[in-house]
Amino acid sequence: MIIRSENIFLIGGMGSGKTTVGKYLAQQLQKPFYDADAEIEQKTGVEVSWIFDVEGEAGFREREKQALDQLTQLSSIVLATGGGAVLMPENRTYLASRGVVIYLETSVEAQIARMVKDKKRPLLRDIHTRRDKLVKLMADREALYRELADYIFLTDRRSAKSVGDEILATLYSRR
């Protein structure tokens, strides 16, 4: 079956469900699951927020690029990328050339609702400016998500299982 040998890469904004949907897909397809941010944290021994504080966003993006190059070269995996992974052209090349790219689209309202208690996201530390920051991030990234995506799935008001099942049905039907 073609889908079992392919890499599946999930892209989208913070709180779009990449990790949760990714874990579900990996379980259903019996593939290893990787979360790019978690892999960076494991390799560095520190949280992403610490990297942002010490090295800035540029330092983190360089680490992210290295991690994505390594992870996308693996075979038959499900990978949840960070929300800003699409910003670097090299990352877009790695993702587009090494697997099926799925954009998990979500509204800013859904992002805010899902991350109401999340204090780990370096770009959203100030809860008073979260909405404005998320709107700006989406404005900066949405065209890249759409351009890179092989498939787009809306995740607002949906469970990870529902989104995952729709992705599986789509991937199986394209054979």
N, C-alpha and C positions, 0 to 999 in steps of 0.2 A: 504494500500500500504506500503510495507516494508520500502522503502526509506524515507517516511515521519516520521517514528519513530526512525530512526537512527541518530546518531551523525556523522557529517562530519568534519574531521580535515584536514586542509590544511598545508602542510609543504613545505619548499623550501627556497632558498636563498633570500637575500634582493632584492627587485625589481622584484621578480618573478610573482607578481600579486595576492598574497594571500589575501590581504584585498579587492581589487577590485573584484576579482572573487568570493570571499567569500560573499560579499554583494549581488552580482548578484544571486548566488545560494540561499542564504537565502530568497531573494525576491521571486524567482521563486517557492521555496518550502514552502514558508510562515512559515519559521523558524526564531527564533531569531539569530542574528549575533553577535559574540564576536570577538574582536581582543585582543590577550593576552597582547601585549604591552600597548594598550590603557587601559585595565583593571588594569594593574599594575600602570600606571600613575594616574588613577582615585583613586585607593586605597591609594597611597602614597601622592598624591597631588603635585608630581613633575614629570618632564620629565625623560624618560629613560636615556638620556645623563647625567642628574644630578646624577642619581643613579650610573652610571658608574664612574663619576668623584669622587664621595664621597666614594662609597663602592667598587669600582672596578668591574671587570667582575664577579668575584666569588660572590660578594654580590648580583649583579643583577641576576645571575643564580639561587641563592637560592630563591629569590623572585619569579622568573619565575616558579620554581618548585612548590612552594606553589600555585601560581595562576593556573597553569595547573592542579594540583590535584583537585582544586575546580571546575574549569570550565569543565573539562572532566567528572565530575560526574553529570553535568546537563543532561537533557534529550532533545533529538530532537533539537540540535543546529548545527550551522555552526560556526567553530572556525578557525581563522587565527592565527597561531603560529608565534613566532619570528624565524628568520633564524637559530639561535643557539639552539633552543629548543630541538633538537635531541641529543645534546651533553651529557646530563645527562641520565644515564640508567633508572632512575625512570620515567623521562618524556616519554621515549620511551615505557615503560610499560604502563603508563596511556593511551597514545594515541592508542597503538595497541590493548589494551584490552577493550577500551570503545567506539570505533567507527570505521568508515571507514577512512583510512588515504590516502590522495591524495597528491602526490608529484608534485608540479608545477615546472617543469624543465625549466631552462633558461640559456642561455649562458652568459659569463662574458660581452661580447659586449652589449647584450641587457640590462643587469643590469646597466652598465655604462650609456647607453643612457637614461634609465628610471629615473636614479637618478642624472642626470647632475646638477640639481639645488637644490637637497636635502642636507640640512646642518644639519639635525637632527640625522643622524646615527652616533653613537659614534665611531664605528669601522672604519668609512670612513671619518673622519674629514679632513684629509690631502688629498686634491684632487690630489696632485702629486703622491701619492702612492696608489690611489684607485685600479687601475688595479691589481697591485701586491698583494694587500690585498685581493681583491675578488678572485683572482686565488688561493691564499693560503687557504682562507675560504672554497672554493669549494673543494679543495683537501682534507681538513680535514673533510668535512661534506658529500660529495656526496655519499659515500658508505653507510653512515647511512641513508640518505634519501631513497636510493634505497632499502635497507634492510627492512625498516619500512613500505614502501608504499604498499598499496593494489593495487593502480593504479598510473600510471605516465602519465602526459600530458605535452607536450612541449608548452611553451607560447611565444616563440620568434615570432615576427612579427604577433601577433594575438591579436584580441580584447578580452576583458574580456567576452563579450557575446559569442563569438565563442568558447572560452575555456570552459566557463560555460555550453553552450549547449552540447558540446561533453561530458563533465562530466555527465550531466543529462542523455543523451542518453545511456551512458555506465552503469550508475547505474540502470536505468530503465530496461535495457536489461538483467541484471543478475538475475532478479527475478525468 
